[in-house]
Amino acid sequence: MAIKGAIPMAHGDVWPHGSFMVGEVQAMRDFDRSTKDQAVQAIDRETGELVWTVDVIDADPPALKQLIDVFHKVGGPVLAVERVPREDISSYGVIAPAPNAQLGEGVHQVLDLVEKPPVDEAPSDLAIIGRYVLTPDIFPILAETAPDHRGEIQITDGLRRLRERRPLYAVRFTGRRFDTGDKLGFLKATVDMALTRPDLADAFRSYLKTIL
């Protein structure tokens, strides 16, 4: 199965805020609550990647490349996951992983997915991060998925139904993630990314020294 949209990116998976891609790159900025619906409608009916770039990831190889490599091994949809503190787990979709050493280090088959569970009901500390390799059979499911109380189609709800029909996998990627939906996370991402750029690092580091 071919994957569309596997485009090399500088600094891991750094993308403009509020963009998604599959096939040709498409971007949205300053989006509202209907953006996930728009993304679902815009995505091609082929296997491809979906990116919520509020999650900025600095990784080598890029996080998407890590997911694509696993996809080629397992032949099914793959999600990115990351361990998060239990007290923060209610802010994320969360997987219930099935232990399976044969899948490789950090690779899990998914038994279930829950969107923003209470801390005491979370099936694990493995939170779903905004990187997906999706197969075309997700689209009829999403088309039938009812919006939540905020009017959004939750990809987690669609994936939960897809898992009932075929195996679903998750990859605990290696790399640093910044949550730019959080003010402090946005600032951390800005500083860290600037310090990795040869054209900015020295001058920016010198500036930081003048204010610290």
N, C-alpha and C positions, 0 to 999 in steps of 0.2 A: 504494500500500500504506500503510495507516495504521499509526502507531506508538503503542503503548500505553505509558503510564508516563512520558511526557515532561512532567515536573512541574518548574516553576521552583524553583530552590534558591538560598538566600542564599550568598554567598561562593563562587560557582562550583559545584563538585560536592561540597560538604562534607556528609557523611552520618554518622550514628552508626556507630561502629566495628563491623564485622561485619554489615553489612546488605546486602541486595540488593533490587532492585525490578524489577518488570515488571507492567503493568496496575495493580492496586492495590499500594501500598507494603507490602512484607513485610520484617520485620527479624529477624535472629538475632544474639545476643550470646554471647560465650564459647563459640564453636563449636569442634568437634573436627574430625578429619580427614574425617568423612563429610559435612561441610557442603556441599561442591560437589555431592555426590550429591543432597542434600536440595534445593538450589537448582534443580538440573536438574528434579527431580520437581515442584517448586512453580511453576515458570515456566509461564505460559499458552502455549497452542499458537498464538500470534500473534506477529507481529514486535514486538520490545520490547527494552528495555535490560537489561543485566546489569552490576552494579557490585560490584567487590570493594573495599570502602572502607578496607581497609588502606592504599590509595593515596588520600590526601586531596589534592584538586586545587583550587587557587585560580585561577580563570580567568574572563575576561570577553570574549566570551560563555563560559558554562560548557562544559567539555570535552564533555559529552554533547550539548549543542546543536551543537557543531562537528561531531560524528560524525553527528548526525541530518541536518544540512544536506548532508553528503556522501552519506548514504544516499539522500536524495531525488534526488540527481543521478545516482547510479550504479545504484540499485535492487538492491543486494546487501549482504551482511553487511559491517560496518565495525568495525575494531578501533582502539583508541588505541595509539599507539606513541610512544616517546621515545628520544632518543639517550642512551646511558649509557656510561661509561668501559669500555674493553675488559676491564679487570681485574675488573669487576663483572658482566660479561655472563652468566656461568654461573648467576647467581641468577634469571634471567628466561627466559620464552619469547621467542624471537627470530624475526623474519621475514627472508626473503630477498625484497627488493623488486625489482620490475620497473620500470626507469626509463620514465616515460610523462608527458611534460610536459603533455599535453592534459588530464590529470586535475586539474591545479591545484597550487598551491604546497603542499608538505607532504603530498600525497595520493599513495599508491602502490598499484598492484595487487600482490597478494602472490603470489609464485611458490612459496614453501614456508614452513613454520613448524617450529621445532625447540624442544623444551622443555629448558631449562637445558643448553645444549651446552657442552662444553669450550671454553676461550677460543680455542684454535687451530682449532676447527671451527665457530665461530659464523659464520653466513652474512652478518651485518652487525652494526652496533652499535645497531640499532633494536629496542628491547625492548618487549614487549607489556605495556601498563599496564592496570589493572583497570577498563576501560570498554569495553563492547561494544554494538553494535546487531546483534541476531541475527534471522534469519528462521526460520520454523517448520521448515524442512527440516533444521535441525541436530538436532532432538530424536530422530528415529529413529536417527540416527548415534550420538548419545550413549548411547542405550539399548543399542546394540550394542558400545559401547566398553568394553574390559576395564579394570578398575582397575589402577593402577600398583603398584609394590612397597610403597607406603605405604597401599594400599587406597583411593586417590582416583581418581575419574574426572577426567582432565585435559582441560579445555576445549580446550587446544592440540591434543591428539590428535584430538579430534572435528573441529575446524576444519581440520586438515590433510586429513582425509578429505573434508570438505565442499568444499574447494578443488579436489579432483579432479572435482567434478561441476558447479561453477559458479564464476564469478570471486569473489574475496575481496579486500577493500580495507583499507587502513590509513591512518590520519590521524596525522601528527605534530602533535599539538595545541599550541596556545600557552597558556601558563600555568605556574604553579609547582606542582610535585608534592612531597608529603612522604610518605615511606615510614614509616607509623606502626607497622609491624611491627618496625622498628628502634628501639631505645631513644632514640638521639639524634634520629632523625627524628620520633618522637612528641613529644619536647620542643620541637623546632623548630616543629612544626605548632601546638602549644599556644600558644607565645609569639607566633608570627606571626598566628594567627587572633585571639588576644585583642587584639592591637594594631590590628586592623582594625575592631573593634567600638566604635561610638561610646559605648556604655554602660560599657565597660571600659577603653578605651585609656588615658585620662589617668591614672586611678588605678593601673592596672597598670604604666604607664611610670614613674610616681613610685615605686612599690614596687621596680621593678627597679633604679632608681638608688640605692636604699638598700643593696642587696646587691652591687653591682658596684664 
